[in-house]
């Protein structure tokens, strides 16, 4: 039970949390870029079709 609060374990959990957050942020950024690109392509196609 005391092992839970040791600095070594705390540092390890913080590092794994950092890694998970980095991975989630990278995935989110990738999705957002893909959505923005799709919106740009879609809006470009609509303007040409209507004009």
C-alpha positions in Angstrom: 0.0 0.0 0.0 2.8 2.4 0.8 4.4 1.6 -2.6 1.6 3.6 -4.3 2.9 6.9 -3.0 6.6 6.5 -3.6 8.2 9.1 -5.8 9.5 6.5 -8.2 5.9 5.2 -8.9 4.6 8.7 -9.1 7.2 9.7 -11.7 6.4 6.6 -13.7 2.7 7.3 -13.7 3.2 10.9 -14.6 5.5 9.9 -17.5 2.9 7.4 -18.8 0.2 10.0 -18.4 2.3 12.5 -20.4 2.8 9.8 -23.1 -0.9 9.1 -23.3 -1.7 12.8 -23.5 0.9 13.4 -26.3 -0.6 10.5 -28.3 -4.1 11.7 -27.8 -3.2 15.2 -28.8 -1.4 14.0 -31.9 -4.3 11.9 -32.9 -6.7 14.8 -32.3 -4.6 17.2 -34.4 -4.5 14.7 -37.2 -8.3 14.3 -37.2 -8.8 18.1 -37.1 -6.4 18.6 -40.0 -8.2 15.9 -42.0 -11.6 17.5 -41.3 -10.3 21.0 -42.3 -8.9 19.6 -45.5 -12.1 17.8 -46.3 -14.1 21.0 -45.7 -11.7 23.0 -48.0 -12.1 20.4 -50.8 -15.8 20.2 -50.3 -16.3 24.0 -50.4 -14.0 24.3 -53.4 -16.1 21.7 -55.2 -19.4 23.4 -54.4 -18.3 26.8 -55.6 -17.1 25.5 -58.9 -20.4 23.5 -59.4 -22.6 26.5 -58.7 -20.7 29.1 -60.7 
